[in-house]
Amino acid sequence: VSTQASVNSGTISCNPSTVNLAVTATLSPLDYYWSGPGIGTSVPGSSVMNVNAPGIYTCTITQDNCDYKLATVVSTVVSNTT
């Protein structure tokens, strides 16, 4: 089974001080595994993650109850605060 997935990027500033990264995929149900420097408080396994620090974020996607990686998407969040 193959799937296509994409994730948005963002800029953190004083307002807002967080960014929601969202994965869009062509297959469901899926499990989402996020990693990065400023992972926030979103529900684990969600296609949306709230991040609060600049850096590179990775989301690995698997099909429900399966360890096979369908896709890995990478997003960059930058900061324009001083």
N, CA, C and O atoms as CSV, one atom per row, in Angstrom:
chain,resi,resn,atom,element,x,y,z
A,1,VAL,N,N,0.858,-1.175,0.000
A,1,VAL,CA,C,0.000,0.000,0.000
A,1,VAL,C,C,0.897,1.229,0.000
A,1,VAL,O,O,1.846,1.305,0.781
A,2,SER,N,N,0.610,2.177,-0.857
A,2,SER,CA,C,1.374,3.417,-0.846
A,2,SER,C,C,0.445,4.574,-0.513
A,2,SER,O,O,-0.763,4.512,-0.738
A,3,THR,N,N,1.028,5.605,0.015
A,3,THR,CA,C,0.256,6.808,0.334
A,3,THR,C,C,1.108,8.016,0.038
A,3,THR,O,O,2.337,7.943,0.072
A,4,GLN,N,N,0.466,9.120,-0.250
A,4,GLN,CA,C,1.166,10.381,-0.415
A,4,GLN,C,C,0.813,11.259,0.780
A,4,GLN,O,O,-0.334,11.292,1.225
A,5,ALA,N,N,1.808,11.965,1.287
A,5,ALA,CA,C,1.576,12.803,2.455
A,5,ALA,C,C,2.357,14.087,2.321
A,5,ALA,O,O,3.428,14.115,1.714
A,6,SER,N,N,1.822,15.145,2.887
A,6,SER,CA,C,2.523,16.430,2.921
A,6,SER,C,C,2.243,17.093,4.262
A,6,SER,O,O,1.247,16.799,4.922
A,7,VAL,N,N,3.138,17.991,4.650
A,7,VAL,CA,C,2.989,18.714,5.907
A,7,VAL,C,C,3.313,20.176,5.642
A,7,VAL,O,O,4.199,20.485,4.845
A,8,ASN,N,N,2.601,21.072,6.305
A,8,ASN,CA,C,2.863,22.500,6.145
A,8,ASN,C,C,4.090,22.914,6.959
A,8,ASN,O,O,4.561,22.153,7.803
A,9,SER,N,N,4.606,24.113,6.707
A,9,SER,CA,C,5.680,24.705,7.495
A,9,SER,C,C,5.149,25.969,8.145
A,9,SER,O,O,3.989,26.324,7.933
A,10,GLY,N,N,5.960,26.654,8.924
A,10,GLY,CA,C,5.447,27.857,9.563
A,10,GLY,C,C,6.530,28.733,10.132
A,10,GLY,O,O,7.711,28.386,10.142
A,11,THR,N,N,6.086,29.896,10.613
A,11,THR,CA,C,6.960,30.881,11.251
A,11,THR,C,C,6.422,31.198,12.636
A,11,THR,O,O,5.247,31.531,12.791
A,12,ILE,N,N,7.279,31.096,13.636
A,12,ILE,CA,C,6.913,31.459,14.995
A,12,ILE,C,C,7.324,32.899,15.240
A,12,ILE,O,O,8.459,33.285,14.962
A,13,SER,N,N,6.406,33.685,15.758
A,13,SER,CA,C,6.701,35.067,16.117
A,13,SER,C,C,6.136,35.329,17.509
A,13,SER,O,O,5.674,34.400,18.172
A,14,CYS,N,N,6.167,36.579,17.956
A,14,CYS,CA,C,5.621,36.896,19.280
A,14,CYS,C,C,4.142,36.533,19.357
A,14,CYS,O,O,3.667,36.037,20.378
A,15,ASN,N,N,3.432,36.781,18.284
A,15,ASN,CA,C,2.012,36.440,18.241
A,15,ASN,C,C,1.681,35.912,16.862
A,15,ASN,O,O,1.552,36.739,15.960
A,16,PRO,N,N,1.532,34.639,16.603
A,16,PRO,CA,C,1.440,33.571,17.611
A,16,PRO,C,C,2.812,33.037,18.009
A,16,PRO,O,O,3.774,33.113,17.246
A,17,SER,N,N,2.875,32.497,19.217
A,17,SER,CA,C,4.138,31.930,19.694
A,17,SER,C,C,4.211,30.430,19.451
A,17,SER,O,O,5.176,29.779,19.852
A,18,THR,N,N,3.194,29.880,18.793
A,18,THR,CA,C,3.191,28.469,18.412
A,18,THR,C,C,2.678,28.342,16.986
A,18,THR,O,O,2.057,29.260,16.451
A,19,VAL,N,N,2.945,27.200,16.383
A,19,VAL,CA,C,2.482,26.901,15.026
A,19,VAL,C,C,1.882,25.500,15.039
A,19,VAL,O,O,2.445,24.587,15.643
A,20,ASN,N,N,0.755,25.330,14.380
A,20,ASN,CA,C,0.193,23.997,14.189
A,20,ASN,C,C,0.711,23.429,12.877
A,20,ASN,O,O,0.483,24.003,11.812
A,21,LEU,N,N,1.413,22.295,12.953
A,21,LEU,CA,C,1.831,21.567,11.765
A,21,LEU,C,C,0.777,20.500,11.499
A,21,LEU,O,O,0.378,19.780,12.414
A,22,ALA,N,N,0.328,20.396,10.267
A,22,ALA,CA,C,-0.719,19.434,9.934
A,22,ALA,C,C,-0.285,18.581,8.755
A,22,ALA,O,O,0.170,19.102,7.736
A,23,VAL,N,N,-0.425,17.274,8.894
A,23,VAL,CA,C,-0.125,16.337,7.827
A,23,VAL,C,C,-1.416,16.032,7.073
A,23,VAL,O,O,-2.455,15.772,7.679
A,24,THR,N,N,-1.335,16.069,5.758
A,24,THR,CA,C,-2.438,15.666,4.904
A,24,THR,C,C,-2.010,14.405,4.165
A,24,THR,O,O,-0.973,14.394,3.502
A,25,ALA,N,N,-2.808,13.341,4.277
A,25,ALA,CA,C,-2.452,12.068,3.655
A,25,ALA,C,C,-3.631,11.522,2.854
A,25,ALA,O,O,-4.788,11.852,3.112
A,26,THR,N,N,-3.302,10.676,1.872
A,26,THR,CA,C,-4.328,10.137,0.978
A,26,THR,C,C,-4.934,8.834,1.478
A,26,THR,O,O,-5.829,8.295,0.826
A,27,LEU,N,N,-4.484,8.314,2.599
A,27,LEU,CA,C,-4.943,7.037,3.104
A,27,LEU,C,C,-5.310,7.195,4.572
A,27,LEU,O,O,-4.679,7.976,5.284
A,28,SER,N,N,-6.317,6.469,5.037
A,28,SER,CA,C,-6.638,6.484,6.463
A,28,SER,C,C,-7.288,5.148,6.816
A,28,SER,O,O,-7.814,4.485,5.922
A,29,PRO,N,N,-7.275,4.730,8.065
A,29,PRO,CA,C,-6.717,5.420,9.234
A,29,PRO,C,C,-5.203,5.242,9.301
A,29,PRO,O,O,-4.665,4.230,8.853
A,30,LEU,N,N,-4.538,6.220,9.854
A,30,LEU,CA,C,-3.082,6.231,9.956
A,30,LEU,C,C,-2.659,6.568,11.379
A,30,LEU,O,O,-3.420,7.163,12.141
A,31,ASP,N,N,-1.433,6.180,11.729
A,31,ASP,CA,C,-0.819,6.585,12.981
A,31,ASP,C,C,0.305,7.555,12.651
A,31,ASP,O,O,1.020,7.359,11.668
A,32,TYR,N,N,0.472,8.607,13.466
A,32,TYR,CA,C,1.448,9.672,13.227
A,32,TYR,C,C,2.419,9.715,14.402
A,32,TYR,O,O,1.998,9.758,15.558
A,33,TYR,N,N,3.727,9.702,14.104
A,33,TYR,CA,C,4.765,9.749,15.126
A,33,TYR,C,C,5.625,10.983,14.882
A,33,TYR,O,O,6.398,11.025,13.925
A,34,TRP,N,N,5.491,11.988,15.745
A,34,TRP,CA,C,6.159,13.284,15.590
A,34,TRP,C,C,7.461,13.329,16.379
A,34,TRP,O,O,7.577,12.732,17.449
A,35,SER,N,N,8.453,14.056,15.824
A,35,SER,CA,C,9.682,14.348,16.564
A,35,SER,C,C,10.168,15.724,16.153
A,35,SER,O,O,9.930,16.169,15.030
A,36,GLY,N,N,10.850,16.395,17.070
A,36,GLY,CA,C,11.374,17.729,16.816
A,36,GLY,C,C,11.631,18.451,18.119
A,36,GLY,O,O,11.290,17.934,19.183
A,37,PRO,N,N,12.231,19.645,18.066
A,37,PRO,CA,C,12.693,20.333,19.263
A,37,PRO,C,C,11.612,20.976,20.129
A,37,PRO,O,O,11.853,21.201,21.315
A,38,GLY,N,N,10.450,21.276,19.597
A,38,GLY,CA,C,9.447,22.008,20.383
A,38,GLY,C,C,8.078,21.382,20.293
A,38,GLY,O,O,7.084,22.075,20.076
A,39,ILE,N,N,8.018,20.057,20.461
A,39,ILE,CA,C,6.745,19.354,20.372
A,39,ILE,C,C,5.842,19.835,21.498
A,39,ILE,O,O,6.247,19.890,22.659
A,40,GLY,N,N,4.623,20.179,21.138
A,40,GLY,CA,C,3.684,20.746,22.103
A,40,GLY,C,C,2.764,19.725,22.731
A,40,GLY,O,O,3.160,18.590,22.992
A,41,THR,N,N,1.540,20.135,22.968
A,41,THR,CA,C,0.631,19.357,23.791
A,41,THR,C,C,-0.459,18.636,23.003
A,41,THR,O,O,-1.431,18.178,23.605
A,42,SER,N,N,-0.339,18.519,21.703
A,42,SER,CA,C,-1.360,17.834,20.921
A,42,SER,C,C,-1.430,16.354,21.289
A,42,SER,O,O,-0.485,15.789,21.840
A,43,VAL,N,N,-2.543,15.752,20.979
A,43,VAL,CA,C,-2.762,14.349,21.284
A,43,VAL,C,C,-1.757,13.501,20.500
A,43,VAL,O,O,-1.632,13.669,19.287
A,44,PRO,N,N,-1.035,12.587,21.174
A,44,PRO,CA,C,-0.113,11.716,20.446
A,44,PRO,C,C,-0.844,10.946,19.354
A,44,PRO,O,O,-1.970,10.493,19.560
A,45,GLY,N,N,-0.216,10.797,18.206
A,45,GLY,CA,C,-0.826,10.079,17.106
A,45,GLY,C,C,-1.728,10.926,16.237
A,45,GLY,O,O,-2.330,10.424,15.288
A,46,SER,N,N,-1.826,12.199,16.548
A,46,SER,CA,C,-2.686,13.099,15.780
A,46,SER,C,C,-1.969,13.579,14.521
A,46,SER,O,O,-0.741,13.649,14.477
A,47,SER,N,N,-2.758,13.906,13.503
A,47,SER,CA,C,-2.170,14.448,12.277
A,47,SER,C,C,-1.818,15.928,12.429
A,47,SER,O,O,-1.227,16.515,11.523
A,48,VAL,N,N,-2.173,16.537,13.562
A,48,VAL,CA,C,-1.847,17.939,13.829
A,48,VAL,C,C,-0.998,18.004,15.092
A,48,VAL,O,O,-1.340,17.406,16.112
A,49,MET,N,N,0.124,18.743,15.017
A,49,MET,CA,C,0.987,18.908,16.187
A,49,MET,C,C,1.239,20.391,16.419
A,49,MET,O,O,1.552,21.131,15.487
A,50,ASN,N,N,1.100,20.814,17.660
A,50,ASN,CA,C,1.363,22.190,18.055
A,50,ASN,C,C,2.825,22.276,18.469
A,50,ASN,O,O,3.252,21.569,19.381
A,51,VAL,N,N,3.604,23.144,17.801
A,51,VAL,CA,C,5.025,23.267,18.120
A,51,VAL,C,C,5.328,24.684,18.585
A,51,VAL,O,O,4.674,25.641,18.172
A,52,ASN,N,N,6.334,24.802,19.456
A,52,ASN,CA,C,6.629,26.093,20.061
A,52,ASN,C,C,8.091,26.505,19.954
A,52,ASN,O,O,8.541,27.384,20.688
A,53,ALA,N,N,8.836,25.882,19.050
A,53,ALA,CA,C,10.246,26.231,18.876
A,53,ALA,C,C,10.624,26.066,17.408
A,53,ALA,O,O,10.107,25.180,16.728
A,54,PRO,N,N,11.526,26.917,16.919
A,54,PRO,CA,C,11.998,26.729,15.544
A,54,PRO,C,C,12.814,25.451,15.431
A,54,PRO,O,O,13.413,25.001,16.408
A,55,GLY,N,N,12.836,24.877,14.258
A,55,GLY,CA,C,13.630,23.681,14.035
A,55,GLY,C,C,13.032,22.817,12.947
A,55,GLY,O,O,12.107,23.221,12.243
A,56,ILE,N,N,13.572,21.628,12.825
A,56,ILE,CA,C,13.109,20.671,11.823
A,56,ILE,C,C,12.267,19.618,12.527
A,56,ILE,O,O,12.694,19.013,13.510
A,57,TYR,N,N,11.067,19.412,12.007
A,57,TYR,CA,C,10.120,18.454,12.574
A,57,TYR,C,C,9.881,17.330,11.583
A,57,TYR,O,O,9.785,17.554,10.376
A,58,THR,N,N,9.787,16.126,12.110
A,58,THR,CA,C,9.567,14.952,11.282
A,58,THR,C,C,8.315,14.239,11.764
A,58,THR,O,O,8.080,14.106,12.965
A,59,CYS,N,N,7.514,13.783,10.804
A,59,CYS,CA,C,6.355,12.958,11.121
A,59,CYS,C,C,6.448,11.678,10.293
A,59,CYS,O,O,6.453,11.715,9.062
A,60,THR,N,N,6.522,10.548,10.992
A,60,THR,CA,C,6.531,9.251,10.329
A,60,THR,C,C,5.120,8.686,10.400
A,60,THR,O,O,4.485,8.704,11.454
A,61,ILE,N,N,4.641,8.188,9.272
A,61,ILE,CA,C,3.258,7.732,9.165
A,61,ILE,C,C,3.238,6.230,8.938
A,61,ILE,O,O,3.933,5.711,8.065
A,62,THR,N,N,2.433,5.539,9.735
A,62,THR,CA,C,2.212,4.106,9.554
A,62,THR,C,C,0.712,3.864,9.457
A,62,THR,O,O,-0.095,4.689,9.885
A,63,GLN,N,N,0.354,2.716,8.887
A,63,GLN,CA,C,-1.057,2.366,8.852
A,63,GLN,C,C,-1.454,1.827,10.223
A,63,GLN,O,O,-0.622,1.253,10.926
A,64,ASP,N,N,-2.710,2.005,10.606
A,64,ASP,CA,C,-3.194,1.553,11.910
A,64,ASP,C,C,-2.734,0.139,12.225
A,64,ASP,O,O,-2.915,-0.777,11.423
A,65,ASN,N,N,-2.131,-0.034,13.410
A,65,ASN,CA,C,-1.701,-1.336,13.924
A,65,ASN,C,C,-0.678,-2.042,13.038
A,65,ASN,O,O,-0.661,-3.271,12.973
A,66,CYS,N,N,0.167,-1.283,12.362
A,66,CYS,CA,C,1.190,-1.852,11.484
A,66,CYS,C,C,2.482,-1.060,11.664
A,66,CYS,O,O,2.441,0.167,11.755
A,67,ASP,N,N,3.616,-1.733,11.717
A,67,ASP,CA,C,4.894,-1.049,11.914
A,67,ASP,C,C,5.532,-0.571,10.617
A,67,ASP,O,O,6.537,0.139,10.665
A,68,TYR,N,N,4.985,-0.937,9.461
A,68,TYR,CA,C,5.548,-0.556,8.178
A,68,TYR,C,C,5.381,0.943,7.948
A,68,TYR,O,O,4.268,1.462,8.022
A,69,LYS,N,N,6.483,1.640,7.670
A,69,LYS,CA,C,6.432,3.090,7.442
A,69,LYS,C,C,5.910,3.377,6.046
A,69,LYS,O,O,6.509,2.960,5.054
A,70,LEU,N,N,4.793,4.089,5.968
A,70,LEU,CA,C,4.216,4.459,4.683
A,70,LEU,C,C,4.867,5.707,4.119
A,70,LEU,O,O,5.075,5.814,2.911
A,71,ALA,N,N,5.191,6.660,5.004
A,71,ALA,CA,C,5.774,7.927,4.549
A,71,ALA,C,C,6.442,8.621,5.724
A,71,ALA,O,O,6.064,8.421,6.878
A,72,THR,N,N,7.433,9.433,5.416
A,72,THR,CA,C,8.046,10.320,6.396
A,72,THR,C,C,8.047,11.710,5.789
A,72,THR,O,O,8.560,11.914,4.689
A,73,VAL,N,N,7.473,12.668,6.508
A,73,VAL,CA,C,7.423,14.042,6.009
A,73,VAL,C,C,8.200,14.943,6.957
A,73,VAL,O,O,8.224,14.721,8.168
A,74,VAL,N,N,8.833,15.962,6.390
A,74,VAL,CA,C,9.694,16.863,7.159
A,74,VAL,C,C,9.210,18.288,6.955
A,74,VAL,O,O,8.862,18.687,5.843
A,75,SER,N,N,9.191,19.053,8.045
A,75,SER,CA,C,8.767,20.450,7.991
A,75,SER,C,C,9.789,21.304,8.728
A,75,SER,O,O,10.390,20.864,9.708
A,76,THR,N,N,9.980,22.523,8.249
A,76,THR,CA,C,10.880,23.463,8.897
A,76,THR,C,C,10.072,24.622,9.475
A,76,THR,O,O,9.247,25.226,8.789
A,77,VAL,N,N,10.323,24.919,10.742
A,77,VAL,CA,C,9.693,26.060,11.398
A,77,VAL,C,C,10.796,27.050,11.729
A,77,VAL,O,O,11.806,26.680,12.328
A,78,VAL,N,N,10.608,28.301,11.345
A,78,VAL,CA,C,11.597,29.343,11.597
A,78,VAL,C,C,11.006,30.355,12.570
A,78,VAL,O,O,9.798,30.369,12.803
A,79,SER,N,N,11.858,31.197,13.134
A,79,SER,CA,C,11.427,32.221,14.074
A,79,SER,C,C,11.796,33.588,13.527
A,79,SER,O,O,12.884,33.772,12.981
A,80,ASN,N,N,10.893,34.545,13.672
A,80,ASN,CA,C,11.242,35.916,13.320
A,80,ASN,C,C,11.230,36.814,14.551
A,80,ASN,O,O,11.108,38.033,14.431
A,81,THR,N,N,11.358,36.210,15.748
A,81,THR,CA,C,11.440,36.989,16.984
A,81,THR,C,C,12.899,37.300,17.286
A,81,THR,O,O,13.799,36.581,16.852
A,82,THR,N,N,13.122,38.362,18.024
A,82,THR,CA,C,14.490,38.715,18.397
A,82,THR,C,C,14.698,38.544,19.879
A,82,THR,O,O,15.793,38.794,20.382
